Amino acid sequence: MLQRDTYALGPAEALVRDLGEQGIPVILNTSKTKAEAVHWLTRLNLDTPFVVENGGAIFFPRKDFPKDCLQGFAPQIDTRWCRVNLGTPLATLFPAVRSIIQSFQNLVTCSLDEAVAMTGLTPVQASSCQQRNWSIPVFVENDEALGEIKAEVEALGFACIRGGRFVHIQGICDKALASEVIKAAYEQRNGVPYRVIALGDSENDRMMLEQASTAVVVRSKGRAMTLTRTDTITTELEAPEGWVEGLSRAFGGGKFG
């Protein structure tokens, strides 16, 4: 949804608000942290479930999703959220992979100044980006180094997923699983089937796109992912304009709902 380098929302902001007003759930399914996601939920006036850290956890608004919608997931409940954990906690993950990533910068142990330099975020935004519980974003410069890290991480039973800026080391969870859990919760609550339109532009979106009812690949840096399915919508524009273009095409030409 965001422009990759500036994080600008552009025309996507008005569209998200419009969808919400029409009762169409807009779900943030992101590699970002809870702190970052809550910021965008507030800005976009969303009160919907959201996914953090590449499927590490899902947060359901407690007032809208009773526990019986989340059977089998043992949700953790606080005053506002029902949290479903799908990933491996950082307290378990980091000690296991520390020696593998020690020669690379990562967003968990780097300084705030280093996080700002790596992400291009403001200090406040970068601080939110570092508040991780289920993933370790690692800055890896080339494919050879990525291949070595990936093999070692996967040998330990964890996942190593390329995102837009970083390689994300995490438990065996992903955006696709989180999307299915949310879809099932809506269907359990409302008793009707739901169509999932998924949009993405990075490798960490691939599995989510492959399983969605409608897949929209948003062009990034002039390129677009190729999926195995043959009914993919591929945008001509990059985010955020490409996000608007893709949704318009997914809904059949500009009328949403």
Secondary structure per residue as TSV (DSSP state, phi and psi in degrees):
chain	resnum	aa	ss	phi	psi
A	1	M	-	360.0	-37.6
A	2	L	-	-88.1	149.5
A	3	Q	-	-64.7	133.8
A	4	R	T	-60.2	-41.0
A	5	D	T	-93.9	-35.8
A	6	T	T	-99.9	-13.0
A	7	Y	-	63.1	23.0
A	8	A	-	-76.8	144.2
A	9	L	-	-89.2	-34.0
A	10	G	T	54.3	-136.5
A	11	P	T	-68.8	-13.0
A	12	A	H	-66.8	-27.7
A	13	E	H	-63.7	-47.8
A	14	A	H	-64.6	-36.0
A	15	L	H	-66.6	-42.5
A	16	V	H	-60.7	-43.7
A	17	R	H	-62.3	-40.4
A	18	D	H	-63.4	-43.8
A	19	L	H	-61.6	-43.8
A	20	G	H	-60.7	-40.6
A	21	E	H	-65.0	-26.7
A	22	Q	T	-87.8	1.2
A	23	G	T	80.9	17.3
A	24	I	-	-93.0	114.9
A	25	P	-	-63.9	129.1
A	26	V	-	-107.6	117.4
A	27	I	-	-108.1	122.6
A	28	L	E	-81.7	116.8
A	29	N	E	-122.7	97.8
A	30	T	-	-137.1	164.2
A	31	S	S	-87.4	-3.7
A	32	K	S	-72.2	166.9
A	33	T	-	-83.2	171.6
A	34	K	H	-58.8	-45.1
A	35	A	H	-59.2	-41.9
A	36	E	H	-67.8	-44.3
A	37	A	H	-63.3	-42.1
A	38	V	H	-62.3	-36.6
A	39	H	H	-57.7	-46.1
A	40	W	H	-72.4	-34.3
A	41	L	H	-60.0	-43.7
A	42	T	H	-65.0	-46.0
A	43	R	H	-63.4	-37.0
A	44	L	H	-91.6	1.1
A	45	N	T	58.5	43.3
A	46	L	-	-99.9	143.5
A	47	D	-	-134.1	57.9
A	48	T	S	-125.3	165.1
A	49	P	-	-59.4	156.7
A	50	F	E	-147.0	155.2
A	51	V	E	-115.0	135.9
A	52	V	E	-120.9	157.3
A	53	E	G	50.3	52.0
A	54	N	G	56.8	40.0
A	55	G	G	92.5	8.6
A	56	G	T	-61.5	-36.0
A	57	A	E	-156.8	154.9
A	58	I	E	-120.1	136.7
A	59	F	E	-113.4	119.2
A	60	F	E	-104.4	134.1
A	61	P	E	-59.6	121.8
A	62	R	T	-60.4	-36.4
A	63	K	T	-69.3	-21.1
A	64	D	T	-105.5	-16.7
A	65	F	-	-129.6	93.9
A	66	P	-	-65.4	162.2
A	67	K	G	-58.4	-28.9
A	68	D	G	-71.0	-11.0
A	69	C	G	-80.8	-12.1
A	70	L	G	-122.3	35.4
A	71	Q	T	-61.3	136.7
A	72	G	T	91.0	-3.2
A	73	F	S	-115.6	-0.5
A	74	A	-	44.8	62.5
A	75	P	-	-63.6	143.5
A	76	Q	E	-90.8	128.4
A	77	I	E	-116.1	131.7
A	78	D	-	-125.1	-163.1
A	79	T	S	-66.2	-25.7
A	80	R	S	-118.1	-32.6
A	81	W	E	-122.8	150.5
A	82	C	E	-105.6	114.1
A	83	R	E	-101.7	126.6
A	84	V	E	-105.4	118.5
A	85	N	E	-88.9	126.6
A	86	L	-	-115.7	-21.5
A	87	G	S	-98.7	-175.9
A	88	T	-	-92.7	127.6
A	89	P	-	-58.3	145.1
A	90	L	H	-58.3	-33.0
A	91	A	H	-62.2	-27.1
A	92	T	H	-91.2	-40.6
A	93	L	H	-67.5	-49.2
A	94	F	H	-63.1	-47.4
A	95	P	H	-59.6	-31.7
A	96	A	H	-70.3	-32.1
A	97	V	H	-110.9	3.1
A	98	R	H	-53.1	-47.0
A	99	S	H	-67.2	-26.3
A	100	I	H	-73.4	-36.3
A	101	I	H	-104.8	7.0
A	102	Q	T	-62.8	-24.2
A	103	S	T	-93.2	5.8
A	104	F	S	-119.6	150.4
A	105	Q	-	-72.9	141.9
A	106	N	B	-140.7	158.6
A	107	L	T	-81.5	-4.9
A	108	V	T	-85.0	-44.0
A	109	T	T	-106.2	-7.5
A	110	C	S	-71.3	164.0
A	111	S	-	-74.1	166.1
A	112	L	H	-62.9	-40.7
A	113	D	H	-61.2	-40.1
A	114	E	H	-67.0	-38.3
A	115	A	H	-63.5	-41.7
A	116	V	H	-60.2	-44.7
A	117	A	H	-65.3	-38.9
A	118	M	H	-74.5	-33.0
A	119	T	H	-101.7	-25.2
A	120	G	-	79.2	10.8
A	121	L	-	-85.6	164.9
A	122	T	-	-72.0	163.6
A	123	P	H	-56.4	-40.0
A	124	V	H	-65.2	-44.8
A	125	Q	H	-65.3	-41.8
A	126	A	H	-64.9	-35.8
A	127	S	H	-62.3	-42.3
A	128	S	H	-63.3	-37.1
A	129	C	H	-64.6	-27.9
A	130	Q	T	-84.7	-7.8
A	131	Q	-	-82.4	71.0
A	132	R	-	-100.3	147.8
A	133	N	S	-128.3	-15.8
A	134	W	S	-138.0	4.9
A	135	S	E	-154.5	159.1
A	136	I	E	-127.3	103.5
A	137	P	E	-76.4	124.5
A	138	V	E	-117.6	136.6
A	139	F	-	-89.0	111.6
A	140	V	-	-119.5	123.5
A	141	E	-	-81.3	-27.4
A	142	N	S	-142.5	163.3
A	143	D	H	-67.7	-30.8
A	144	E	H	-64.5	-46.8
A	145	A	H	-64.8	-38.5
A	146	L	H	-60.9	-43.5
A	147	G	H	-59.1	-40.7
A	148	E	H	-67.5	-46.5
A	149	I	H	-62.2	-46.1
A	150	K	H	-58.1	-45.0
A	151	A	H	-62.2	-42.9
A	152	E	H	-70.0	-41.3
A	153	V	H	-65.4	-44.7
A	154	E	H	-67.7	-29.9
A	155	A	H	-64.9	-23.7
A	156	L	T	-88.0	-3.5
A	157	G	T	92.3	18.3
A	158	F	-	-112.9	174.3
A	159	A	E	-108.2	152.8
A	160	C	E	-134.6	107.1
A	161	I	E	-121.9	129.8
A	162	R	E	-79.2	129.2
A	163	G	-	-107.5	-158.2
A	164	G	S	-73.2	-39.4
A	165	R	S	-117.1	-30.8
A	166	F	S	-128.5	166.3
A	167	V	E	-96.1	128.3
A	168	H	E	-103.8	119.7
A	169	I	E	-98.1	127.2
A	170	Q	E	-159.1	179.2
A	171	G	S	-73.3	-177.6
A	172	I	S	-82.2	83.5
A	173	C	-	-153.0	164.0
A	174	D	-	-161.6	175.1
A	175	K	H	-65.1	-29.9
A	176	A	H	-65.3	-48.3
A	177	L	H	-60.5	-44.5
A	178	A	H	-61.2	-40.2
A	179	S	H	-61.5	-41.7
A	180	E	H	-65.8	-38.8
A	181	V	H	-64.0	-42.5
A	182	I	H	-66.6	-43.6
A	183	K	H	-58.3	-45.5
A	184	A	H	-63.5	-37.4
A	185	A	H	-66.5	-42.0
A	186	Y	H	-63.2	-43.9
A	187	E	H	-67.5	-37.7
A	188	Q	H	-64.9	-41.1
A	189	R	H	-70.9	-42.1
A	190	N	H	-103.7	-13.5
A	191	G	S	70.3	23.8
A	192	V	S	-135.7	152.5
A	193	P	-	-73.4	150.8
A	194	Y	-	-119.1	143.2
A	195	R	-	-97.3	131.9
A	196	V	-	-106.8	118.5
A	197	I	E	-101.5	115.4
A	198	A	E	-109.4	137.3
A	199	L	E	-123.5	138.9
A	200	G	E	-165.5	164.4
A	201	D	-	-137.6	2.3
A	202	S	S	-127.0	166.8
A	203	E	G	-60.2	-31.4
A	204	N	G	-72.9	-4.1
A	205	D	G	-96.7	-10.6
A	206	R	H	-57.1	-52.3
A	207	M	H	-64.5	-37.5
A	208	M	H	-61.5	-43.0
A	209	L	H	-67.1	-39.8
A	210	E	H	-62.9	-32.0
A	211	Q	H	-99.5	-8.1
A	212	A	S	-69.0	158.7
A	213	S	S	-60.8	-43.6
A	214	T	E	-132.9	129.2
A	215	A	E	-109.4	128.5
A	216	V	E	-119.0	112.9
A	217	V	E	-92.0	116.7
A	218	V	E	-90.6	127.2
A	219	R	E	-61.7	142.9
A	220	S	B	-139.5	126.4
A	221	K	T	53.4	37.8
A	222	G	T	80.6	-3.4
A	223	R	B	-117.0	164.8
A	224	A	-	-142.0	139.6
A	225	M	-	-63.3	150.8
A	226	T	-	-109.3	124.0
A	227	L	-	-97.8	167.4
A	228	T	S	-76.6	-27.3
A	229	R	S	-73.9	154.7
A	230	T	S	-102.2	-1.5
A	231	D	-	-106.6	23.3
A	232	T	-	-68.9	138.9
A	233	I	E	-93.3	122.5
A	234	T	E	-115.3	125.4
A	235	T	E	-79.4	157.3
A	236	E	E	-86.9	-27.3
A	237	L	E	-102.0	159.1
A	238	E	E	-92.3	167.4
A	239	A	T	-66.0	147.2
A	240	P	T	-85.8	-18.1
A	241	E	H	-61.4	-35.8
A	242	G	H	-66.0	-29.3
A	243	W	H	-65.9	-43.4
A	244	V	H	-65.9	-44.4
A	245	E	H	-58.3	-47.2
A	246	G	H	-63.4	-42.8
A	247	L	H	-66.7	-39.5
A	248	S	H	-58.6	-44.0
A	249	R	H	-69.2	-36.2
A	250	A	H	-65.5	-34.0
A	251	F	T	-87.9	2.6
A	252	G	T	93.9	20.7
A	253	G	S	118.9	30.3
A	254	G	S	111.7	-16.3
A	255	K	-	-97.2	119.1
A	256	F	-	-97.8	131.9
A	257	G	-	120.8	360.0
